[in-house]
């Protein structure tokens, strides 16, 4: 369950500075780099299939820790098990970042 937190912790400061430099192009190298932590986090949960959903909704490394259970529902994460795994991990992520 803590997979992805290690990556996140190592890269969060660098990604925050890069996030301000990204343009709106989802395929830009900057945008892909800013989503690296999100992809790694999802992969660590075994839920990498949801990476495109997070990209469509412009959830980057900075926004990830701010997501709520309602946000996940609004994003279309309909499978309760997956949504609960994500939310549980998000709560741990918030705690680790505080």
N, CA, C and O of each residue as an XYZ file, in Angstrom:
392
protein
N       0.807     -1.201      0.000
C       0.000      0.000      0.000
C       0.845      1.258      0.000
O       0.392      2.311     -0.449
N       2.051      1.164      0.492
C       2.905      2.341      0.546
C       3.733      2.518     -0.711
O       4.559      3.427     -0.796
N       3.511      1.645     -1.692
C       4.230      1.781     -2.943
C       3.893      3.129     -3.562
O       2.746      3.572     -3.501
N       4.865      3.770     -4.145
C       4.640      5.071     -4.749
C       4.962      6.203     -3.801
O       5.326      7.290     -4.250
N       4.839      5.983     -2.500
C       5.152      7.044     -1.543
C       6.633      7.370     -1.556
O       7.017      8.534     -1.442
N       7.473      6.343     -1.696
C       8.919      6.571     -1.741
C       9.274      7.436     -2.947
O      10.022      8.406     -2.820
N       8.741      7.089     -4.107
C       8.984      7.882     -5.313
C       8.486      9.301     -5.114
O       9.176     10.269     -5.432
N       7.277      9.408     -4.582
C       6.654     10.714     -4.366
C       7.535     11.584     -3.487
O       7.790     12.742     -3.816
N       8.002     11.037     -2.374
C       8.790     11.800     -1.427
C      10.089     12.283     -2.058
O      10.523     13.402     -1.782
N      10.711     11.476     -2.887
C      11.965     11.847     -3.526
C      11.787     12.939     -4.563
O      12.692     13.749     -4.766
N      10.641     12.977     -5.220
C      10.476     13.854     -6.371
C       9.507     15.008     -6.177
O       9.369     15.831     -7.082
N       8.838     15.105     -5.051
C       7.782     16.110     -4.903
C       8.289     17.529     -5.028
O       7.625     18.346     -5.666
N       9.425     17.864     -4.456
C       9.918     19.235     -4.541
C      10.312     19.599     -5.963
O       9.994     20.690     -6.435
N      10.998     18.697     -6.648
C      11.397     18.955     -8.029
C      10.204     19.079     -8.951
O      10.210     19.910     -9.858
N       9.186     18.273     -8.740
C       7.999     18.313     -9.584
C       7.195     19.577     -9.368
O       6.595     20.086    -10.315
N       7.162     20.098     -8.156
C       6.406     21.329     -7.913
C       6.977     22.480     -8.721
O       6.229     23.284     -9.277
N       8.300     22.561     -8.790
C       8.886     23.652     -9.567
C       8.657     23.438    -11.056
O       8.464     24.404    -11.795
N       8.674     22.183    -11.508
C       8.424     21.911    -12.921
C       6.965     22.112    -13.287
O       6.662     22.479    -14.422
N       6.047     21.877    -12.342
C       4.620     22.027    -12.635
C       4.287     23.430    -13.085
O       3.435     23.607    -13.955
N       4.926     24.421    -12.526
C       4.627     25.794    -12.891
C       5.107     26.122    -14.302
O       4.695     27.124    -14.887
N       5.983     25.272    -14.846
C       6.520     25.527    -16.175
C       5.761     24.795    -17.274
O       6.020     25.029    -18.455
N       4.834     23.918    -16.916
C       4.157     23.121    -17.931
C       3.111     23.942    -18.651
O       2.474     24.827    -18.080
N       2.953     23.619    -19.925
C       1.851     24.237    -20.663
C       0.682     23.270    -20.635
O       0.748     22.263    -19.930
N      -0.361     23.530    -21.357
C      -1.552     22.696    -21.303
C      -1.479     21.422    -22.107
O      -2.425     20.635    -22.067
N      -0.404     21.174    -22.839
C      -0.285     20.009    -23.708
C      -0.026     18.752    -22.887
O       1.028     18.610    -22.268
N      -1.002     17.838    -22.887
C      -0.900     16.612    -22.090
C       0.259     15.730    -22.555
O       0.762     14.918    -21.778
N       0.691     15.877    -23.816
C       1.768     15.058    -24.350
C       3.126     15.721    -24.270
O       4.115     15.136    -24.713
N       3.209     16.912    -23.725
C       4.486     17.601    -23.638
C       5.402     16.867    -22.667
O       4.924     16.262    -21.708
N       6.714     16.910    -22.904
C       7.645     16.255    -21.975
C       7.508     16.781    -20.554
O       7.652     16.021    -19.597
N       7.233     18.067    -20.407
C       7.080     18.641    -19.074
C       5.863     18.053    -18.376
O       5.927     17.718    -17.193
N       4.751     17.926    -19.100
C       3.522     17.394    -18.522
C       3.710     15.927    -18.154
O       3.265     15.494    -17.091
N       4.360     15.163    -19.017
C       4.604     13.752    -18.725
C       5.494     13.612    -17.496
O       5.283     12.716    -16.678
N       6.483     14.485    -17.360
C       7.364     14.451    -16.200
C       6.597     14.791    -14.929
O       6.824     14.177    -13.887
N       5.681     15.771    -15.005
C       4.939     16.167    -13.809
C       3.958     15.091    -13.375
O       3.516     15.087    -12.226
N       3.611     14.182    -14.273
C       2.692     13.086    -13.947
C       3.423     11.805    -13.561
O       2.782     10.792    -13.282
N       4.744     11.833    -13.540
C       5.520     10.626    -13.246
C       5.187     10.077    -11.871
O       5.063      8.863    -11.708
N       5.042     10.934    -10.888
C       4.714     10.479     -9.535
C       3.337      9.865     -9.459
O       3.130      8.888     -8.739
N       2.387     10.427    -10.197
C       1.026      9.887    -10.223
C       1.041      8.498    -10.844
O       0.426      7.570    -10.319
N       1.739      8.360    -11.955
C       1.822      7.044    -12.613
C       2.503      6.025    -11.705
O       2.056      4.883    -11.609
N       3.569      6.427    -11.046
C       4.296      5.530    -10.141
C       3.405      5.131     -8.961
O       3.400      3.972     -8.547
N       2.667      6.077     -8.434
C       1.758      5.809     -7.319
C       0.688      4.800     -7.741
O       0.427      3.832     -7.027
N       0.078      5.026     -8.889
C      -0.945      4.102     -9.386
C      -0.357      2.720     -9.645
O      -0.977      1.705     -9.327
N       0.822      2.685    -10.215
C       1.483      1.411    -10.492
C       1.748      0.649     -9.200
O       1.552     -0.565     -9.139
N       2.191      1.359     -8.170
C       2.448      0.734     -6.881
C       1.202      0.137     -6.264
O       1.281     -0.814     -5.487
N       0.061      0.689     -6.604
C      -1.224      0.166     -6.109
C      -1.774     -0.934     -7.013
O      -2.785     -1.557     -6.690
N      -1.112     -1.172     -8.137
C      -1.619     -2.137     -9.108
C      -2.777     -1.588     -9.915
O      -3.569     -2.349    -10.471
N      -2.879     -0.265     -9.981
C      -4.000      0.392    -10.651
C      -3.534      1.304    -11.782
O      -4.153      2.335    -12.048
N      -2.448      0.927    -12.444
C      -1.884      1.754    -13.506
C      -2.846      1.965    -14.674
O      -2.661      2.884    -15.473
N      -3.872      1.117    -14.777
C      -4.838      1.293    -15.862
C      -5.602      2.609    -15.737
O      -6.208      3.068    -16.705
N      -5.576      3.222    -14.547
C      -6.273      4.491    -14.334
C      -5.421      5.717    -14.672
O      -5.906      6.843    -14.563
N      -4.178      5.526    -15.073
C      -3.300      6.664    -15.379
C      -3.910      7.616    -16.412
O      -3.828      8.829    -16.222
N      -4.519      7.121    -17.497
C      -5.130      8.051    -18.459
C      -6.246      8.903    -17.847
O      -6.422     10.058    -18.234
N      -6.995      8.346    -16.901
C      -8.061      9.100    -16.245
C      -7.457     10.278    -15.476
O      -7.972     11.394    -15.535
N      -6.372     10.024    -14.761
C      -5.712     11.075    -13.999
C      -5.127     12.139    -14.927
O      -5.139     13.325    -14.598
N      -4.619     11.718    -16.079
C      -4.080     12.679    -17.046
C      -5.193     13.526    -17.654
O      -5.039     14.740    -17.790
N      -6.297     12.912    -18.017
C      -7.435     13.643    -18.586
C      -7.932     14.704    -17.617
O      -8.305     15.805    -18.024
N      -7.935     14.364    -16.330
C      -8.423     15.289    -15.310
C      -7.316     16.199    -14.770
O      -7.510     16.917    -13.789
N      -6.157     16.157    -15.427
C      -5.024     17.029    -15.105
C      -4.585     16.913    -13.650
O      -4.220     17.904    -13.017
N      -4.628     15.683    -13.129
C      -4.142     15.428    -11.774
C      -2.644     15.166    -11.882
O      -2.209     14.136    -12.397
N      -1.873     16.119    -11.386
C      -0.425     15.965    -11.385
C       0.031     15.657     -9.968
O      -0.789     15.454     -9.071
N       1.335     15.624     -9.774
C       1.892     15.276     -8.473
C       1.408     16.208     -7.363
O       1.187     15.766     -6.235
N       1.246     17.463     -7.670
C       0.802     18.430     -6.663
C      -0.671     18.230     -6.308
O      -1.035     18.277     -5.133
N      -1.508     18.009     -7.299
C      -2.945     17.870     -7.071
C      -3.300     16.521     -6.442
O      -4.328     16.399     -5.776
N      -2.464     15.525     -6.649
C      -2.782     14.175     -6.173
C      -3.126     14.145     -4.693
O      -4.129     13.549     -4.300
N      -2.311     14.777     -3.879
C      -2.518     14.693     -2.430
C      -3.751     15.472     -1.966
O      -4.163     15.343     -0.813
N      -4.337     16.272     -2.844
C      -5.519     17.053     -2.487
C      -6.829     16.360     -2.853
O      -7.901     16.851     -2.499
N      -6.762     15.232     -3.552
C      -7.975     14.559     -4.005
C      -8.806     14.038     -2.844
O      -8.276     13.599     -1.823
N     -10.111     14.095     -3.023
C     -11.049     13.564     -2.039
C     -11.732     12.333     -2.629
O     -11.582     12.033     -3.813
N     -12.474     11.636     -1.796
C     -13.236     10.496     -2.269
C     -14.243     10.945     -3.327
O     -14.469     10.244     -4.314
N     -14.838     12.102     -3.118
C     -15.793     12.653     -4.088
C     -15.100     12.969     -5.415
O     -15.676     12.744     -6.480
N     -13.873     13.485     -5.362
C     -13.122     13.758     -6.592
C     -12.917     12.478     -7.387
O     -13.094     12.466     -8.605
N     -12.546     11.408     -6.709
C     -12.332     10.134     -7.394
C     -13.615      9.664     -8.066
O     -13.581      9.145     -9.181
N     -14.749      9.844     -7.388
C     -16.038      9.488     -7.987
C     -16.309     10.358     -9.206
O     -16.724      9.860    -10.253
N     -16.072     11.660     -9.066
C     -16.302     12.594    -10.175
C     -15.417     12.283    -11.382
O     -15.794     12.549    -12.523
N     -14.246     11.722    -11.122
C     -13.328     11.363    -12.205
C     -13.763     10.079    -12.911
O     -13.203      9.716    -13.945
N     -14.757      9.398    -12.355
C     -15.248      8.186    -12.994
C     -14.597      6.919    -12.485
O     -14.689      5.879    -13.138
N     -13.937      6.976    -11.328
C     -13.380      5.765    -10.726
C     -14.565      5.074    -10.047
O     -14.840      5.306     -8.870
N     -15.257      4.227    -10.800
C     -16.511      3.634    -10.348
C     -16.334      2.332     -9.576
O     -17.195      1.964     -8.776
N     -15.241      1.641     -9.805
C     -15.017      0.385     -9.089
C     -14.702      0.708     -7.631
O     -13.689      1.338     -7.329
N     -15.567      0.276     -6.746
C     -15.445      0.633     -5.331
C     -14.109      0.179     -4.752
O     -13.475      0.931     -4.012
N     -13.673     -1.027     -5.072
C     -12.402     -1.532     -4.543
C     -11.231     -0.668     -4.946
O     -10.393     -0.321     -4.113
N     -11.167     -0.317     -6.218
C     -10.078      0.527     -6.705
C     -10.138      1.911     -6.071
O      -9.120      2.460     -5.649
N     -11.326      2.459     -6.012
C     -11.497      3.795     -5.436
C     -11.081      3.806     -3.972
O     -10.425      4.748     -3.527
N     -11.448      2.778     -3.218
C     -11.083      2.702     -1.802
C      -9.580      2.518     -1.617
O      -8.993      3.100     -0.705
N      -8.952      1.710     -2.476
C      -7.489      1.541     -2.406
C      -6.803      2.883     -2.638
O      -5.871      3.251     -1.923
N      -7.277      3.602     -3.645
C      -6.690      4.910     -3.940
C      -6.871      5.859     -2.768
O      -5.926      6.529     -2.350
N      -8.078      5.914     -2.245
C      -8.357      6.861     -1.171
C      -7.557      6.524      0.089
O      -7.032      7.424      0.745
N      -7.461      5.261      0.426
C      -6.663      4.848      1.579
C      -5.204      5.265      1.396
O      -4.571      5.764      2.326
N      -4.686      5.059      0.205
C      -3.313      5.451     -0.081
C      -3.150      6.971     -0.063
O      -2.123      7.481      0.385
N      -4.165      7.696     -0.552
C      -4.109      9.160     -0.526
C      -4.049      9.674      0.910
O      -3.322     10.625      1.196
N      -4.800      9.060      1.806
C      -4.758      9.470      3.211
C      -3.356      9.252      3.799
O      -2.855     10.090      4.549
N      -2.735      8.131      3.454
C      -1.375      7.858      3.910
C      -0.388      8.842      3.289
O       0.555      9.287      3.942
N      -0.616      9.170      2.037
C       0.243     10.137      1.344
C       0.177     11.505      2.019
O       1.205     12.143      2.246
N      -1.027     11.948      2.334
C      -1.195     13.232      3.021
C      -0.458     13.246      4.349
O       0.209     14.220      4.699
N      -0.588     12.154      5.075
C       0.073     12.049      6.377
C       1.591     12.086      6.209
O       2.288     12.736      6.989
N       2.098     11.395      5.200
C       3.530     11.371      4.960
C       4.078     12.739      4.545
O       5.227     13.070      4.835
N       3.251     13.518      3.872
C       3.687     14.829      3.394
C       3.550     15.928      4.452
O       4.102     17.018      4.301
N       2.815     15.633      5.512
C       2.604     16.682      6.525
C       3.680     16.668      7.585
O       3.648     17.484      8.507
